[in-house]
Amino acid sequence: AARPLLMFGFGVVLSLAIYSFAALPLLVSVLGRVSPWRLYPAMAPALLTAFSSASSSATLPITLDCLQRRAGVSPRIAGFVLPLGTSINHAGSALYECAAALFIAQAYGLHLSIATQATVVLLALVTSMGIAGIPAASLVGITVILTAVGLPAEAIGVLLVLDRLLDMARTAVNVLADSVCTVIVARLSGDAGALRAVPGDTPS
């Protein structure tokens, strides 16, 4: 009976890993021209705090400190971009909400059309921008999605078994994505400090 739930958890973690170690490195390399494998260690304290606390809002001061002191982003850019990203950029949460809605639909034996799946994705993006950066906030967004597509909201209870662990993982991804966006904005803005974000990086 636990096998489907474990497969769901594995799928979510795998998706978050692909996003963190494939999509984000590509973005920061192409747009920011910064080596992600040197940037990521600079953000390690913030990522560990996000993983342990499952709260991107509580991690915000540490993330700011890592970006300014360890990654070299100016306070002017970091102080504007990062709080904005913490409020609306919850990429890991959006991914989790989509996966959870599809998992619950399969658990109930319901077939979702392509249009309904597209609706799920759209709702996940919208609700993820409105959720608070606190533990288990994604469950509220999932409830909205389930109600909108005609799935029973009480089915969310089955997710509680693994939600805390997955919440820790997706919060770390949220913080990482916010940090990557901040570095990209800094580089595109010509921030001289951001050019020193990664030792050995050559300004364009």
Number of C-alpha atoms within 10 A of each C-alpha: 5 7 8 12 16 13 12 18 21 13 14 22 18 12 15 24 15 12 18 18 13 11 13 18 21 17 16 23 15 12 15 22 20 28 18 19 12 15 21 18 15 20 22 16 16 25 27 14 21 28 22 16 18 25 25 33 19 14 24 19 13 17 28 22 18 21 27 20 14 18 25 22 28 18 15 11 18 23 15 11 18 24 19 13 19 22 17 19 22 29 23 27 31 26 19 26 28 23 21 22 23 18 18 20 19 13 13 11 9 12 11 14 9 9 9 13 16 13 16 25 19 15 22 26 21 15 21 27 20 15 19 18 24 15 17 20 17 26 21 15 23 26 18 17 24 23 12 15 16 9 18 14 15 10 15 17 10 13 17 12 13 13 18 14 15 24 26 22 22 29 30 28 25 27 30 24 25 25 28 25 22 27 31 23 20 24 23 13 11 13 18 14 16 27 23 17 25 21 12 11 14 10 12 7
